[in-house]
Structure formats: structure tokens, C-alpha cells
Amino acid sequence: MPPILAHGALGPYDELIFLGVAVAFLGMMGISWLRSQQIEDAEFDPRQSDGEHFELE
């Protein structure tokens, strides 16, 4: 298997490690994006206060 993305002392396995890290990173970014979309979709009422936040004038 010719080296395409990475090369090193692990031989063909460093390609798999590199691709595995890339897949894990993209997966975490996807999960983060989905969670941020769910937070934006949730209704936010600025009049409700939990005591830690206050309305700016």
C-alpha cells in the first residue's frame, strides 16, 4: 500500500491511525454542530431569569 496521507515508522498502520483521528475529529465536530442546532431551536425567553443573568438596558 503506497503512502498517501502520512508516512512514518508504523508503515501502513500510520495511514489507518491518521484516518481514524480524522474520522473521530469530524465526528466530534458533527455532534457539536448538531447540539448547537438543538440549542438554537429551543425557545429562549429573555424575560425568564435564573438569578445569574440580568437584562441589560
C-alpha positions in Angstrom: 0.0 0.0 0.0 1.7 3.2 -1.1 1.6 6.1 1.5 -1.0 8.6 0.6 -1.6 10.9 3.6 1.1 10.0 6.1 4.3 8.1 6.4 6.4 7.0 9.3 7.8 4.2 11.4 4.5 2.4 11.7 4.4 1.5 8.0 0.9 1.1 6.6 -0.7 1.4 10.1 0.1 5.2 10.4 -2.3 5.7 7.5 -5.1 4.0 9.4 -4.2 5.9 12.6 -4.3 9.2 10.7 -7.6 8.4 9.0 -9.0 7.3 12.4 -8.1 10.5 14.1 -9.6 12.5 11.2 -12.9 10.5 11.4 -13.0 11.0 15.2 -12.4 14.7 14.8 -15.1 15.1 12.1 -17.5 13.0 14.2 -17.0 15.2 17.3 -17.4 18.3 15.2 -20.6 16.9 13.7 -22.0 16.1 17.2 -21.1 19.6 18.4 -22.8 21.2 15.4 -26.0 19.1 16.0 -26.1 20.0 19.6 -25.7 23.7 18.8 -28.6 23.4 16.3 -30.8 21.9 19.0 -29.9 24.7 21.4 -30.8 27.4 18.8 -34.1 25.6 18.1 -35.1 25.6 21.7 -37.3 28.6 22.6 -35.5 31.2 24.7 -37.5 33.6 26.7 -35.2 36.5 27.9 -37.8 37.5 30.5 -37.1 34.4 32.4 -34.2 34.8 34.8 -32.4 32.3 36.9 -30.8 34.9 39.1 -27.4 34.7 37.5 -28.3 36.8 34.4 -30.0 40.1 34.2 -31.3 42.2 31.4 -29.1 44.9 30.1 -30.7 48.3 29.4 
